[in-house]
Amino acid sequence: MDIGFLIIAAVLLILGIIGCIVPMLPGPPLGWAGLLLAYFSSWTEYGIKTLIITGIIAVVVTVLDTFLPALMTKKTNGSKAASRGATVGIIVGLFMGPFGVILGPFCGALLGELIHNSEDFSKAIKVAWGSFLGFLFGTGLKLITVICFIWIFVLQIVK
């Protein structure tokens, strides 16, 4: 049973990494679920305090990631159309491979802002760049978080 917990925990942690890049999967919560499952194994010795702290971090990072592109779009004076465009761009980008996921928010915010105000292309570029930076920052936060979760897991297994 212990090995089964560890295998499923490792799969959840790997899905957590994938979820940091694929917007439809909640990366940090999946990674945290892997830590939670590993906690019930006799191979790990971290305590409930570690689970609580990592759980809070997973929630905070997930919430931040949800709002960062919109906040950055708003900070660059973007419209709601730009925010919605960035979200649509992420979803459409999923079907276009890694470059689509990276460029999707930028193109979506650009098109959304141009639909809202086609007169000011330079503003649309600025708004799209802000949305893109928000997406990158959120993705980076998620990746760092789940990599730390994996580090905690691996340190427990190899000791």
C-alpha positions in Angstrom: 0.0 0.0 0.0 2.9 2.4 0.8 4.4 2.0 -2.7 0.9 2.6 -4.2 0.6 5.9 -2.3 4.1 6.9 -3.4 3.4 6.1 -7.1 0.1 7.9 -7.1 1.7 10.9 -5.2 4.5 11.0 -7.9 1.9 10.9 -10.7 0.0 13.8 -9.0 3.2 15.8 -8.7 4.0 15.2 -12.4 0.5 16.3 -13.3 1.1 19.3 -11.1 4.0 20.3 -13.3 1.9 19.7 -16.4 -0.9 21.7 -14.9 1.4 24.7 -14.5 1.6 25.0 -18.3 -1.8 23.6 -19.3 -4.5 26.1 -18.0 -7.2 23.5 -17.6 -5.3 21.6 -14.9 -4.8 23.1 -11.5 -1.0 22.6 -11.1 -0.3 23.6 -7.5 -3.4 21.9 -6.1 -2.5 18.7 -7.9 1.1 18.9 -6.7 -0.2 19.5 -3.1 -2.5 16.5 -3.4 0.6 14.5 -4.2 2.3 15.7 -1.0 -0.9 14.9 0.9 -1.0 11.4 -0.4 2.7 10.9 0.3 2.1 12.0 3.9 0.1 8.8 4.5 3.1 6.7 3.4 5.6 5.4 5.9 8.4 6.7 3.6 7.8 10.3 4.4 8.3 12.1 7.7 7.1 15.6 7.2 4.5 16.8 9.5 1.0 18.3 9.4 2.6 21.8 9.6 4.4 21.2 6.3 1.1 20.2 4.7 -0.7 23.2 6.1 2.0 25.6 4.9 2.3 24.0 1.4 -1.5 23.9 1.2 -1.8 27.6 1.9 0.9 28.3 -0.6 -0.9 26.2 -3.2 -4.1 28.2 -2.7 -2.4 31.6 -2.7 -0.4 30.8 -5.9 -3.5 29.4 -7.7 -5.6 32.5 -6.8 -2.7 34.9 -7.8 -2.3 33.0 -11.1 -6.0 33.4 -11.8 -5.9 37.2 -11.4 -2.4 38.2 -12.6 -3.1 38.4 -16.3 -6.2 40.5 -15.6 -4.4 42.7 -13.1 -1.5 43.3 -15.5 -4.0 44.0 -18.3 -5.8 46.5 -16.0 -2.5 48.0 -14.8 -1.7 48.8 -18.4 -5.1 50.4 -18.8 -6.5 47.5 -20.8 -10.2 46.9 -21.3 -12.3 44.0 -20.2 -12.2 42.9 -23.9 -8.5 42.6 -23.6 -8.8 40.5 -20.4 -11.3 38.2 -22.1 -9.2 38.0 -25.2 -6.2 36.9 -23.2 -8.3 34.1 -21.6 -9.6 33.0 -25.0 -6.0 33.2 -26.3 -4.8 30.8 -23.6 -7.5 28.3 -24.5 -7.0 28.5 -28.2 -3.3 28.4 -27.7 -3.6 25.0 -26.1 -4.5 23.5 -29.4 -1.5 25.1 -31.1 1.3 23.5 -29.1 3.8 25.2 -26.8 4.1 28.4 -28.8 0.4 28.7 -28.9 0.2 28.5 -25.1 2.9 31.2 -24.8 1.7 33.5 -27.6 -2.1 32.9 -27.0 -2.5 35.4 -24.1 -0.6 38.1 -26.0 -2.5 37.7 -29.2 -5.8 37.4 -27.4 -5.3 40.5 -25.4 -4.1 42.4 -28.5 -7.2 41.4 -30.5 -9.5 42.1 -27.6 -8.1 45.5 -27.1 -8.2 46.2 -30.9 -11.8 45.2 -31.0 -12.5 47.5 -28.1 -10.5 50.4 -29.6 -9.1 49.9 -33.1 -7.7 53.4 -33.2 -4.8 53.0 -30.7 -2.5 50.2 -31.8 0.3 51.2 -29.5 -2.0 51.0 -26.5 -3.2 47.6 -27.7 0.5 46.4 -27.8 1.2 47.7 -24.4 -1.9 46.0 -22.9 -1.1 42.7 -24.7 2.4 42.9 -23.3 1.1 43.4 -19.8 -1.3 40.5 -20.1 1.6 38.3 -21.4 3.8 39.3 -18.5 1.1 38.5 -16.1 0.6 35.1 -17.7 4.4 34.4 -17.6 4.7 35.6 -14.0 1.8 33.4 -12.9 3.1 30.4 -14.8 6.5 30.9 -13.2 5.1 31.1 -9.7 3.2 27.9 -10.3 6.2 26.1 -11.6 8.4 27.2 -8.7 5.7 26.1 -6.3 5.3 22.6 -7.7 9.1 22.2 -8.1 9.4 22.9 -4.4 6.7 20.4 -3.7 8.6 17.8 -5.8 11.8 18.7 -3.9 10.1 18.1 -0.5 8.8 14.7 -1.9 12.1 13.6 -3.3 14.0 14.6 -0.1 11.8 12.4 1.9 12.1 9.4 -0.5 15.9 9.5 -0.9 16.9 9.9 2.7 
